[in-house]
């Protein structure tokens, strides 16, 4: 291959920096594209706003339509949850009493093994039916 026809061996003009030239062309292309991008984004925002204005009343109507069923479901489930919570609390109290009885046993030297703190002394769940 002839070295004179090799494009990789072309003499580089010291006054021309190919990297700076490329950077300038990229920046010019970006500057040219910015207004088009801004217009496209503005159009998109406008379309989204229009769609939201159209959908908002439908969504609000759907919420109003299902709200009575949600209220009914909560009214049906709340007593069951309260009963379950009460049973759980009773079971916890029973286990606490059993653990306290075990802890109240004395060592052979007559000292107590200790007790668990009384219920309500800790931050725990509230009374049944107090859920918001």
C-alpha positions, 0 to 999 in steps of 0.5 A, spaced: 500 500 500 502 506 498 503 511 504 501 517 500 494 514 499 493 512 506 487 517 509 490 515 516 497 518 514 494 525 511 498 530 514 494 534 520 493 541 519 496 544 526 491 550 526 485 545 525 483 541 531 479 535 529 476 534 536 474 541 537 471 541 530 467 535 532 465 538 539 463 545 535 459 541 530 455 537 536 454 543 540 451 546 533 446 540 532 444 541 539 442 548 539 439 547 533 435 541 536 433 545 542 427 549 540 424 543 536 425 539 543 421 544 547 416 545 542 415 537 542 415 537 550 410 543 550 405 539 545 406 533 550 404 537 556 398 540 553 396 533 550 397 530 557 393 536 560 387 535 556 387 528 557 387 529 565 381 534 564 377 529 560 379 523 565 379 526 572 371 527 572 370 519 570 375 517 575 372 521 580 365 518 578 368 511 579 370 513 586 364 515 588 360 509 585 365 504 589 365 508 595 359 505 598 361 498 597 368 500 600 364 502 606 360 496 607 366 492 606 370 496 612 363 495 616 363 488 615 370 486 616 371 491 622 368 487 627 371 481 625 378 484 626 376 487 633 374 480 635 380 477 632 385 482 635 381 481 642 382 474 642 390 475 640 390 480 646 387 475 650 392 469 648 398 474 649 395 476 656 395 468 658 402 467 655 404 473 659 401 470 666 404 463 664 411 466 663 410 471 669 408 464 673 414 461 671 419 467 672 416 468 679 419 461 681 424 462 686 432 459 686 434 455 691 437 460 695 430 464 695 431 469 690 426 471 685 428 469 678 424 476 675 418 478 672 415 480 665 413 488 665 405 489 666 401 489 660 400 496 658 407 498 660 409 498 653 407 501 647 403 496 643 397 496 639 391 500 642 384 497 644 380 493 639 376 498 635 380 504 635 383 503 628 382 509 624 
